Every structure is written in structure tokens, then in C-alpha cells.
């Protein structure tokens, strides 16, 4: 009961954001939700001071939604994974994806000290750019104990370059004389968010008259999404070591281990080998996506706008460098290393 008012508030913010995202894929539900949450908090700064019976407020439910809904929702996205399709089509993109991850790692390593951003912000921008935008940020955030401001900065930065990518990728691919398959791999490897990958693939396919680019881009993006698993586990190990060094008292890997990733893998295996009806998997995945939108609405409601902009333009510059490296490196590998 203490959580119910806050949960209902997040739901009421997420629902219109969800439909807006479906109507305008370029924006997407997650971004609409987090922006709506920030705007509501800005307009009603005393929202969390409102109390109902027995001292119940929005606070508990909003905090619950921002922390717990993310991992639960990621689990449901696993039902969108068919391991055979990913191995068949996505296997050819692994070479490109390897260079993408290396490029982002090098940029983060070389510029982190220069920008002097919070470590969690840098980590989220890097993983969001290298893997799959908002879903990667959602998966990594609870593992590294990121604050709502860190998540908001990362989501906003990734969103900016998603828009740029959708607008320029089809034209750049045409200028470069790319084939449908090459453009699909490039879009899937270099555009951050799944909705933006689908949008770019759809634009290209409308020119080409067939769905090859869209299909390849989607599967490459799903292959890239699977990288959430090793990255999250690696960050869990790193977080454990850091906390052991910084905190007095006992701290074990079990406390930060992303257990939801195991359920995510189980969902993918179940979908691959046990023939779940497509209608059911579609419903489960949509629930998972709505859960992410609802969690990001809660994060927006928890975001302090003043703290969000305290780092100025630095997160955008860092995100831009990471994204530019991904775009150029993936294009160069496709063009000059004929191993695919």
C-alpha cells in the first residue's frame, strides 16, 4: 500500500509516453517517459511532499519503480531472442561488433580523466553507445549502483545521437553505395537504440523495395544486445572489487551479481527451444518494454534538473566521440576488411 500511489503515478506517466513512442518511433517511449517525468517534477517541485493517509506519499512507489522494474523488464526482453537466428545472421557481424566495442573502450579510456565526469555516467554512456542504448543502460545501472541523474544524462545523450543516426544513415549509405546487407549490418552495429535501428532500416527498405536491410539490421542489433550479458557480468566483478576496497565490512560478489541476467538467458533459451507461441512472446516482450518505459518515468520523476545539467555539455561531447568512433570504425571494417 505504501508503494501503490507512486507506482500508479509512474504508470500514468508511462502510458501516454508509450503510445507517443509508438506513434513517433524517432522519439521512442523511454525518452518520452523520462522527459515527461522530469517536466512533471519541474512543474510540481513539491510533488513528493504530498502525503495521503498514514503518511503515505509518492516517494516509495517511485523509488520502487525506478530500481526494481528495470531488471524485471529486461528479463522479459529475453523472449524476443531466437539464438539460432542470431547465430545464423548475427554471427557474420561479430567481427564488426568486436571493433565497435574496442573503439568505445579506447575512447572512454582516453577521455575519462579529461572530461572529469562521474564514473557511473561515463560507464552508462559507454555501454549505451556500444551495446543497445536504453536497454543496456537499464541493465547496467543497478549493477554499478548508478544514480538517477547518471541514468538521465546517459539516456539523454544516447537519444540525441539516435535521432541524428536515423536522419543521416540512409543518405550516407546511399552515397557510399552500400548493399542492403551491408547497410543492415552497419545500422545494427552503429545505431544505439533498437527503435532507431528499425526506423533507419525501414527508411532504407522503403527505398530498396525489400526488407533485407531491415531484417539484417534487426538481427545484428539483437546480437549486439546479447553483449549485455558479458558486459554486465564484467561490471559486476569490477563493482565488487571497488566496493571491497572502499567499504569497511563484508561485501560479496553475490550482492551485486546481476541475477536477472540469468533469467534473461533462460527466457532466450526457452523461446529458442520450447516453441512458445509467437503471440505469447510478443505480449511478454511488450510488457517488458512497457516496464522499461515505466521505470524511466520513475527515473525522470526522481531527477534533479539542476544536478542533471551540472556537468554541462561534457556528457554530450563524450557521447558524440563514442558514437562517432562506432560509426566510422564499423563503416571502415565493412568497407576495407572483406571478411564478412
N, C-alpha and C positions, 0 to 999 in steps of 0.2 A: 504493500500500500504506500510506503514511503517513496517508492520509485515510480509509482504509476503516473503522477502528474507530469514529471519530467519526460517519461517515455512517450506519453501522449503528445506533449509539446513537440518532441523530436519527430514523431510520426506526422503531425500536422504540418511541419515544415518540409519534411521529406516528400510527402505525397504530391504537392504541386510541382516540386523540383523534379520528381521522377517523370511526370508527364511532360514537363517542359523539355527535359533531356531527350525524351523520345521524339518530340516534335522538332527539336533543334539539336541533332546529334553533334554538331560542331561544338556546342557548349557542353552538353552532357549533364546528366542528373547529378553526379557527385559535385561538380563545380557549382552548379546552380544551388545545391543544398548548402554547401559551405559558405557561399556568398550570402545566401538568404539568412543563415544563422548569424553571421557577422553583422548584417544590416539590422536584424531584429534587436540584437544586443546594443547596437549603437543608438537605435531609436528609443529603446526602453532600458536604460542603464540600470534601473532598479528592479529588473525582472526577477532576479534571484532572491530578492529581499521579500517578495510576496510570500506570505505564509497562509496555509489552509488550516484545517482542524489539527490539533495536537502538534503544531509547529511544523507540519509537512510543507515542503517547498518544492520548486522545480529542480533544485540542485542535485539531489541524489539520483533521480532518474536520468538527468542529462549526463552526469558523470558515468553512470552505468552504461548508457548507450554509447558513449564515446570510447569506452575501454573494452567492453565485453562483446558488443555486436560485431566489431571488426573481425576478430578471429573466427567467430561462428559463421559469419558470412563468407569468409574465404573458403571454409570447408565446403560449402555448397557449390562454389565455383568449380570444384573438382569434378562434378558430374558433367561438366562441359568438355572434359578431356577424353579423347579416344587415343590410347597410347599407340595403336597400330598406325592410325593416320598420321600422327605426329612423327613416328619413326620413318614412315614411307616418304612423306613430303618434306617434313621438317628436318630430316637428317641431312639433306643437302645444304641446309642453311647454317648448320652448326659451325662451319668454318668461318662464315661471316660473323656469326654471333660471338665467336671467340675473340675476334679482333675488336668488336664493339665493346665487350667487357674490358678488354685491356686498355682501350682508348679512354674510357671513362675513369678507370682506376688511375691511369697516369695523370689525367687532368686533375682529379681530386688530390692526388698525392703531391703534385707540383704547386697547386694553388691554395690549398687549405690554409697554410700559415699566412699567405699573403692577404687573403680575404678576412681572416680572423673571425669567421662565423662560428656559432656554436657547433660542436662536433655532431650533434644529432641532426641539425639542419643540413649540414654538408652530407652526411650519410644518406639521409632521405632523398635529397636532390639527386645524388649519385645513383642510388638504387632505382629511383623512379625513372630516371633517364635511361639507365642501362637495361632495365627489365621491362616493366609494363605500367609505368605511370602510377595512377592512383591505387591500383591493386597491390603493387609492390610496396608502396608507402604504407598502405593499410596493414600489410603482413609484417613489415619490419618494425613499425612504430612501437608495438607493445613489447617486442623483444629487446629493443635498445632503451626502453623507457622514455620515449620521446614525449615532450610536452605538446599541448595543443597548438601553441604558437609555432613550434618546429614543423608540425604537420601542415598547418595552414600555409606557411612560407613555401614548403615543398610543393604542395598541391597547386598553389597559385602559379609558381614558376613553371611547373610541368604543363599546366593548362595553356599558358601563353605560347609555348613552343608547339603544342598540339595544334593550335589554331594556325600558326604560321606554316606548319608542315602540310596541313590539309590544303591550304591555299596555293602553295607553290610546288608541291611534289609532282602532281600530274603534269604540269607545264615543264618542269625541269626534266622529267622522264622522257617527255616527247622530244625536247631539244637534244637530249643525249642519245636518242634513237634506241631506247630500251625495248626489249621484247616484253610480252605480257608477263612471262615467268620471272624475268629479271626485275621488272618493276614490283611484282608481288613480293619477292624476297627483300628488295630494298625498302619498300614501305613497311613490311612486317618487322624488319630489323632496326629501322631507324626512327620510326614514329612511336611516341611513347605509349599512348593510351589506346586500348582496343577499339573504342568507338571511333577514334580518329583514323586508325588503320583502316577500318571498314569504310569510313567516309571517303578516304583517298582512293581505296580500291574500287569503290563504287563509281567515283568520278572517272577513273581510268577506264573501267569496264564499259561505261556508257559511251566512251569514245571508240573503244575497240569493238564493241558489239558482242562480246562474250565475257564470261565471268572468270576466266583463267586467272587474271591478276588478283581479283578479289578473293578467290579460293586459296591461292598460294599465300597471299598476304595474311589471311586469317590463320592458316595453319602455322606459318612461320611465327606469327605473333603468339599463338598458343605454345609453340615450342619454347619461345623466349620466356613465356610466363612460367614454365616449369622451372626456370632458373631461380625462382623464388625459393625453392627447397634448399639447394646448397648454400645460397647467399644467406638465407635466414639462419641456417644451422651455424654457418661460419660466424655470423654476428652474435649468435647466442654464446658461442665459445668465447669470443672476444669480450662480450659484456661480462661474462662470468669472471674472467681474469681481471678485468678492470675493477669490478666490484670487490673482488678478493683483495686487491691491492689498496683500494680506497676506503673500504668499510671495516670497522672493527666488528668482531663477532663472526659467526659462521655464515658462510654463503656458499651455496652449492649450485652446480650447473642445472640441477633439476628445477630450481626456482625460475630460471629464465629460459629453459628449453621450450621452444615453440611447439607444444604438444598438438596444437591444431593442425600443424603441417602433416603429422602422421595420419590424421583423419582426412585431410585433403588428398593425400596419396591413396588412401583406402577408397575414397569416393571415385577417384580416377580409375583405379583398378576395377572397382565394381561396375562402373559404366562401360569399361572395355570388355570385360569377360563374362558378365552376367546378363547381358541383353535387357537392360532396363528400358521400358518403353520410352520413345522419344518425347512423348507428351509429358511424362513424369519428369524426365531430366530437364526439360525446358522450364517446367514450373519451379523445380528446385533451384535452377540457375537464376531465374528471375527473382526468386525470393532472396537469394544471396546478393544479387546486385542491388535490390532494394534495401537490404540490410546495410550495405556499404553506404548507400545514399543517406540512410537514416543516421548512421554513425557519424558521417561527415557533417550532417546538420547539427548534431550534438557538439562536434568539434568547433563548428562555426559559432555556436551559442556560447561556447567556453572561451572563445578567442578574445584577447585584449588587443584592440586595434592599435593602440599606441605601442605596445610591445612588438606587434607584428611588423610595424614599419621602423622599428628601432635600428634594424640592420641596413636600412636604405635600399639602394639598388644592388648591393652586393650579391644577394641570392639570385637575382635575375641574371647578373653577369656570369656568375658561376654556372647556373643552369644553361645559359647560352653557350658557354665554352664547351660544356659536356655534350650538349646536343649537336653543336657544330662538328665536334670531333666524331660523334657517332655517324652523322650524315656523310661526312667526307670519307671516313675510313671504310664504311660499308660500301659506298659507291666505288671507291678505289679497288677494293677487293673483288667486287663483281666485275669491274671493267678490266683489271690488269692481272688477276690471278685466276686463270681459267681452270679451276679445279672442281667446279660445281656441276 
